[in-house]
Amino acid sequence: MLDKLEILPPDPILGIGQLFNEEKDPNKVGLSVGVYQTETSHTPVLAAVKKAESDMLSKQDSKVYIPQAGDPAFLAGMNKLIFGEELLAANSDRIASIMVPGGCGGLRVGAEVINAARPGADIWLSTPTWGNHFPLLQSAGLTMQSYAYYDSLKGVVDFEAMLDAFQQIPEQGIALLHACCHNPTGADLTADQWHQLFDVIVERKLIPFIDAAYLGFSGSLEDDCLPIRIAAQRVPEAIVVTSCSKNFGLYRERTGMLSFIGDNAVAAQSVGMSKARQSYSMSPFHGGGIVGTILANETLTTEWVDEVYFMRDRMNELRAEFAQQMNNKQSIRDFSFIASNRGMFSNLGINKEHVIRLREEFKIYMLESSRINIAGLARSKMDYTTDCIARVLTT
């Protein structure tokens, strides 16, 4: 049986990461895989996570199954975090959540719930969007459509084109939105633009499917939850996926939450749990237990928030330095937009040939779309990186 199978090509993101790991050149620079890194290219365990994990394990006296929906402390803490205490209380009968294995698990289960309610449903994704959105949603049975989002020349959201595209989506259409730190561009909507977009969403009776993978990496946690809270207040139905990989640093623990908003949220939750049962049965506990422990403890929560904002501020400083150096070293392209983008990612807007040359000649690894992980930049290699990019642009 297995001899009928052929080796598949590597994942376009993870494959570049593997090439980087195999590279022997000490000057190599890895800008592909989306993980936070320190100046020494290390991805640390957050101090709040270490304390919470130690406390959790010291009190743990059983490995029995957790409830099917997930750890109660995790669900309570995460719901309060993303919706806010007041809004959550006012909509307690309209919000139902389940713990899922990371943002990817949430996207897939959410897509399966949509497909159960509307088989083969169309779902509109931004142009561009994160590459893994397509296989996650398409393999659940949904049909991919696209809406205008990004002005690649200016490096900003083309908001007028986006509004026009949303006006063309049929009523009851489902639109995938990035809550903040848009992947792969780093170009986000302003607060005012979010309100304008939701005017159209309400008018067109659209259903937002919000992917929140980087809360706290753009502005404050409150600011970054804005589209989620607008959805809870203004639309009859919405789906929200929240990942704990980046802001809690729980990459390998696969921790996330899938939330349904609407009068029939409990039914949607039950379908989500059924779909999970058919696949992986239930979410692993460890990461969710850590998050629940942090969010139930005011001191740990404060420490965690400080760590999130430290990572955010460091990435913004790297952005500013990178943009300044690039503009000082060449005049082919204005890289000022990099400083105004937010989160881990930006698209450099250079062509595939430039990307390949950077990898082969200078051992600088990024996706062939020219998406870079700004957190992968170390100040010790900033001059080298910007020199090489400027060189391929000018020679």
C-alpha positions as CSV (number, residue, x, y, z in Angstrom):
1,M,0.0,0.0,0.0
2,L,2.5,2.6,1.1
3,D,4.7,2.0,-2.0
4,K,2.0,3.8,-4.0
5,L,2.9,7.1,-2.2
6,E,5.3,9.7,-3.5
7,I,7.4,12.1,-1.4
8,L,5.6,15.4,-1.2
9,P,7.5,18.7,-1.5
10,P,8.4,20.4,1.8
11,D,6.1,23.0,3.3
12,P,7.1,26.4,1.8
13,I,7.7,28.0,5.2
14,L,9.0,25.0,7.2
15,G,11.1,23.9,4.3
16,I,13.0,27.2,4.2
17,G,13.5,26.9,7.9
18,Q,15.0,23.4,7.5
19,L,17.4,24.7,4.8
20,F,18.5,27.4,7.3
21,N,19.0,24.9,10.0
22,E,21.2,22.8,7.7
23,E,23.3,25.8,6.6
24,K,26.8,25.8,8.1
25,D,27.8,29.4,7.3
26,P,28.2,31.3,10.6
27,N,27.0,34.5,8.9
28,K,23.6,32.9,8.1
29,V,20.5,34.9,8.9
30,G,17.1,33.2,9.3
31,L,14.1,35.4,8.6
32,S,11.5,32.7,7.5
33,V,9.9,30.9,10.4
34,G,7.6,33.0,12.6
35,V,9.1,32.7,16.1
36,Y,10.3,35.4,18.4
37,Q,14.0,35.5,18.9
38,T,16.4,37.3,21.1
39,E,19.6,39.1,20.1
40,T,21.4,35.7,20.3
41,S,18.7,34.1,18.0
42,H,17.2,32.2,20.9
43,T,13.5,31.7,21.5
44,P,13.1,31.8,25.3
45,V,10.5,30.4,27.6
46,L,8.8,33.5,29.2
47,A,9.5,34.0,32.9
48,A,5.7,34.1,33.6
49,V,5.3,30.8,31.8
50,K,8.1,29.1,33.8
51,K,6.6,30.2,37.1
52,A,3.1,29.2,36.0
53,E,4.3,25.8,34.7
54,S,6.2,25.1,38.0
55,D,3.2,26.0,40.1
56,M,0.8,24.0,37.9
57,L,3.0,20.9,38.0
58,S,3.6,21.1,41.8
59,K,-0.2,21.0,42.3
60,Q,-1.0,18.4,39.7
61,D,-1.9,15.0,41.2
62,S,-3.7,13.4,38.2
63,K,-3.4,13.1,34.4
64,V,-7.1,12.3,34.0
65,Y,-9.0,13.8,31.0
66,I,-10.0,17.4,31.2
67,P,-13.6,18.4,30.1
68,Q,-14.3,18.1,26.4
69,A,-14.5,21.8,25.9
70,G,-11.2,22.4,27.6
71,D,-9.7,23.5,30.9
72,P,-12.2,25.8,32.7
73,A,-9.5,28.1,34.0
74,F,-8.0,28.5,30.5
75,L,-11.4,29.2,28.9
76,A,-12.4,31.7,31.6
77,G,-9.1,33.5,31.4
78,M,-8.9,33.6,27.6
79,N,-12.5,34.7,27.2
80,K,-12.0,37.5,29.6
81,L,-8.8,38.5,27.9
82,I,-10.2,38.8,24.4
83,F,-13.8,39.9,25.0
84,G,-13.3,42.0,28.2
85,E,-15.2,41.4,31.4
86,E,-18.1,43.7,30.7
87,L,-18.7,42.6,27.2
88,L,-18.4,38.9,28.2
89,A,-20.9,39.3,31.0
90,A,-23.4,41.1,28.6
91,N,-23.0,38.3,26.0
92,S,-22.6,35.2,28.3
93,D,-25.4,33.4,26.4
94,R,-24.0,34.3,23.0
95,I,-20.4,33.3,23.4
96,A,-19.2,29.6,23.6
97,S,-15.6,28.5,23.3
98,I,-13.5,25.4,23.1
99,M,-9.8,24.8,23.7
100,V,-8.0,23.7,20.5
101,P,-4.4,22.6,19.6
102,G,-3.1,26.0,18.5
103,G,-4.4,28.5,16.0
104,C,-4.2,25.9,13.2
105,G,-6.4,23.5,15.1
106,G,-8.9,26.3,15.7
107,L,-9.0,27.3,12.1
108,R,-9.5,23.8,11.0
109,V,-12.2,23.0,13.5
110,G,-13.9,26.3,12.8
111,A,-13.8,25.5,9.1
112,E,-15.4,22.1,9.7
113,V,-18.2,23.7,11.7
114,I,-18.8,26.1,8.9
115,N,-18.9,23.3,6.4
116,A,-21.3,21.3,8.6
117,A,-23.7,24.4,8.5
118,R,-23.1,25.3,4.9
119,P,-21.3,22.5,2.9
120,G,-18.8,23.9,0.4
121,A,-19.2,27.4,1.6
122,D,-17.3,30.2,0.1
123,I,-14.8,32.0,2.3
124,W,-13.1,35.2,1.4
125,L,-9.4,35.7,2.3
126,S,-7.2,38.8,2.0
127,T,-4.8,39.1,-0.8
128,P,-2.2,38.1,0.3
129,T,-2.8,36.0,3.4
130,W,-0.9,33.4,5.5
131,G,-0.1,30.5,3.2
132,N,-1.4,27.8,5.6
133,H,-4.9,29.4,5.6
134,F,-5.5,27.7,2.2
135,P,-4.8,24.1,3.1
136,L,-6.4,24.4,6.6
137,L,-9.7,25.8,5.3
138,Q,-9.8,24.1,1.9
139,S,-9.2,20.6,3.2
140,A,-12.2,21.1,5.5
141,G,-14.4,21.5,2.4
142,L,-14.6,25.3,2.1
143,T,-14.2,27.2,-1.2
144,M,-11.5,29.8,-1.4
145,Q,-12.3,33.4,-2.6
146,S,-10.2,36.5,-2.2
147,Y,-10.6,40.2,-1.4
148,A,-8.3,43.1,-2.1
149,Y,-6.2,44.1,0.9
150,Y,-2.6,45.2,0.3
151,D,-0.9,47.9,-1.7
152,S,2.4,46.2,-2.4
153,L,4.1,49.4,-3.7
154,K,3.3,51.5,-0.6
155,G,3.4,48.6,1.9
156,V,0.1,49.6,3.4
157,V,-3.5,48.5,3.5
158,D,-5.4,49.5,0.3
159,F,-8.5,50.3,2.4
160,E,-10.6,51.8,-0.3
161,A,-10.1,48.6,-2.4
162,M,-10.8,46.5,0.6
163,L,-14.1,48.3,1.3
164,D,-15.1,48.0,-2.3
165,A,-14.4,44.3,-2.2
166,F,-16.5,43.7,0.9
167,Q,-19.3,45.5,-0.8
168,Q,-19.2,42.8,-3.5
169,I,-19.2,39.8,-1.1
170,P,-22.7,38.2,-1.2
171,E,-24.9,38.6,1.8
172,Q,-24.1,36.0,4.5
173,G,-20.6,35.6,3.0
174,I,-17.8,34.6,5.3
175,A,-14.7,36.7,5.5
176,L,-11.5,35.8,7.2
177,L,-10.0,38.8,9.0
178,H,-6.6,39.1,10.7
179,A,-7.2,40.8,14.1
180,C,-3.8,42.5,14.1
181,C,-0.2,42.0,12.8
182,H,-1.4,40.9,9.4
183,N,0.5,37.9,8.1
184,P,2.4,38.2,5.8
185,T,2.4,42.0,5.3
186,G,2.4,43.5,8.8
187,A,0.0,46.1,7.5
188,D,-3.0,46.6,9.7
189,L,-6.2,48.6,9.8
190,T,-6.5,51.6,12.1
191,A,-9.2,51.7,14.8
192,D,-11.3,54.0,12.6
193,Q,-10.9,51.7,9.6
194,W,-12.1,48.7,11.7
195,H,-15.3,50.6,12.5
196,Q,-15.8,51.6,8.9
197,L,-15.3,48.0,7.8
198,F,-17.8,46.7,10.3
199,D,-20.3,49.2,9.0
200,V,-20.1,47.3,5.7
201,I,-20.0,43.9,7.3
202,V,-23.3,44.8,9.2
203,E,-24.8,46.3,6.1
204,R,-24.0,43.3,3.9
205,K,-24.9,40.8,6.7
206,L,-21.4,39.2,6.4
207,I,-20.0,36.7,8.9
208,P,-16.5,37.5,10.2
209,F,-14.1,34.7,10.9
210,I,-11.3,36.4,12.9
211,D,-7.8,34.9,13.2
212,A,-6.1,36.4,16.3
213,A,-2.6,35.0,16.4
214,Y,-0.5,38.0,17.6
215,L,-2.5,39.8,20.3
216,G,-0.3,42.3,22.1
217,F,2.3,42.5,19.3
218,S,0.8,45.5,17.6
219,G,-0.6,47.8,20.2
220,S,-2.0,47.1,23.7
221,L,-3.9,43.9,24.3
222,E,-7.1,46.0,24.5
223,D,-6.3,47.7,21.1
224,D,-5.5,44.4,19.4
225,C,-8.8,42.8,20.5
226,L,-10.8,45.7,19.0
227,P,-12.1,43.8,15.9
228,I,-13.1,40.9,18.1
229,R,-15.1,43.1,20.5
230,I,-16.7,45.1,17.7
231,A,-17.9,41.7,16.2
232,A,-19.3,40.6,19.5
233,Q,-21.2,43.9,19.8
234,R,-22.4,44.4,16.3
235,V,-22.8,41.2,14.2
236,P,-25.3,38.4,14.7
237,E,-22.7,35.7,14.2
238,A,-18.9,35.5,14.2
239,I,-16.1,33.0,14.8
240,V,-12.8,33.8,16.5
241,V,-9.6,31.8,16.7
242,T,-7.1,32.9,19.3
243,S,-3.5,31.4,19.3
244,C,-1.2,31.4,22.4
245,S,1.8,30.4,20.4
246,K,3.4,33.8,19.9
247,N,2.3,36.0,22.8
248,F,2.7,33.3,25.4
249,G,5.7,31.7,23.6
250,L,4.0,28.3,23.7
251,Y,4.9,27.3,20.1
252,R,5.4,23.6,20.8
253,E,2.5,23.3,23.3
254,R,-0.1,23.9,20.5
255,T,-2.5,26.1,22.6
256,G,-5.4,28.1,21.3
257,M,-9.1,28.8,21.6
258,L,-12.0,28.7,19.1
259,S,-15.0,30.9,20.0
260,F,-18.5,31.1,18.5
261,I,-20.5,34.3,18.8
262,G,-24.3,34.2,18.2
263,D,-27.6,33.1,19.5
264,N,-26.8,29.5,18.5
265,A,-23.2,29.6,19.8
266,V,-23.7,26.6,22.1
267,A,-24.9,24.4,19.2
268,A,-21.9,25.5,17.2
269,Q,-19.7,24.7,20.2
270,S,-21.2,21.2,20.3
271,V,-20.5,20.6,16.6
272,G,-16.9,21.9,17.1
273,M,-16.4,19.4,20.0
274,S,-17.9,16.6,17.8
275,K,-15.5,17.5,14.9
276,A,-12.6,17.5,17.4
277,R,-13.7,14.1,18.8
278,Q,-13.7,12.7,15.2
279,S,-10.1,13.9,14.7
280,Y,-7.9,14.3,17.8
281,S,-10.5,13.7,20.5
282,M,-9.7,16.7,22.6
283,S,-7.0,19.4,23.0
284,P,-3.8,18.6,25.0
285,F,-3.9,20.2,28.5
286,H,-0.3,21.4,29.3
287,G,-0.2,24.7,27.4
288,G,-3.8,25.6,28.3
289,G,-3.0,24.8,31.9
290,I,-0.1,27.2,31.9
291,V,-2.2,30.0,30.3
292,G,-5.1,29.3,32.7
293,T,-2.6,29.5,35.6
294,I,-1.2,32.8,34.4
295,L,-4.5,34.5,33.7
296,A,-6.0,33.4,37.1
297,N,-3.1,35.1,38.9
298,E,-2.9,38.9,38.9
299,T,0.9,39.0,39.5
300,L,1.7,36.5,36.8
301,T,-0.7,38.2,34.4
302,T,1.1,41.5,35.0
303,E,4.5,39.9,34.5
304,W,3.3,38.2,31.3
305,V,1.8,41.4,29.8
306,D,5.2,43.2,30.5
307,E,7.0,40.4,28.6
308,V,4.6,40.7,25.7
309,Y,5.1,44.4,25.5
310,F,8.9,44.0,25.7
311,M,8.8,41.7,22.7
312,R,6.5,44.1,20.8
313,D,8.7,47.1,21.6
314,R,11.9,45.3,20.6
315,M,10.4,44.3,17.2
316,N,9.3,47.9,16.6
317,E,12.8,49.1,17.3
318,L,14.2,46.5,14.9
319,R,11.7,47.7,12.3
320,A,12.8,51.3,12.6
321,E,16.5,50.5,12.4
322,F,16.0,48.2,9.5
323,A,14.0,50.8,7.5
324,Q,16.5,53.5,8.2
325,Q,19.5,51.5,7.2
326,M,17.8,50.2,4.0
327,N,16.9,53.8,3.0
328,N,20.4,55.0,3.7
329,K,22.0,52.2,1.6
330,Q,19.9,52.3,-1.6
331,S,17.3,54.4,-3.4
332,I,15.6,51.7,-5.5
333,R,12.8,51.2,-2.9
334,D,11.5,53.3,0.0
335,F,11.5,50.9,3.0
336,S,9.8,53.4,5.4
337,F,6.7,51.2,5.5
338,I,8.6,48.6,7.4
339,A,8.8,50.9,10.4
340,S,5.0,51.5,10.3
341,N,4.1,47.8,9.9
342,R,3.4,45.8,13.1
343,G,4.0,42.4,14.5
344,M,6.5,39.8,13.3
345,F,6.2,40.1,9.5
346,S,6.6,42.4,6.6
347,N,6.9,41.8,2.8
348,L,10.0,43.5,1.5
349,G,8.5,43.8,-1.9
350,I,11.5,42.4,-3.7
351,N,11.3,39.8,-6.5
352,K,11.9,36.0,-6.3
353,E,15.3,36.2,-8.0
354,H,16.5,38.7,-5.4
355,V,15.3,36.3,-2.6
356,I,17.1,33.3,-4.2
357,R,20.3,35.3,-4.6
358,L,20.2,36.4,-1.0
359,R,19.8,32.8,0.1
360,E,22.4,31.3,-2.3
361,E,25.1,34.0,-2.2
362,F,24.7,35.6,1.2
363,K,22.9,32.9,3.3
364,I,20.0,35.1,4.2
365,Y,16.9,32.9,4.3
366,M,13.4,34.3,3.8
367,L,10.2,33.1,2.0
368,E,10.3,33.5,-1.8
369,S,7.4,36.0,-1.4
370,S,10.0,38.2,0.4
371,R,8.2,37.9,3.7
372,I,10.6,38.3,6.6
373,N,10.2,37.7,10.3
374,I,11.5,41.0,11.7
375,A,12.1,39.2,15.1
376,G,14.7,37.1,13.4
377,L,16.9,40.1,12.9
378,A,19.7,40.5,15.4
379,R,21.4,43.9,15.7
380,S,24.8,42.2,15.4
381,K,23.7,41.2,11.9
382,M,21.7,44.2,10.9
383,D,24.5,45.8,8.9
384,Y,25.3,42.6,7.1
385,T,21.6,41.9,6.3
386,T,20.9,45.4,5.0
387,D,24.2,45.6,3.1
388,C,23.3,42.3,1.3
389,I,19.7,43.3,0.5
390,A,20.9,46.7,-0.8
391,R,23.5,45.0,-2.9
392,V,21.1,42.6,-4.7
393,L,18.8,45.5,-5.4
394,T,21.5,47.7,-6.9
395,T,23.7,45.2,-8.8
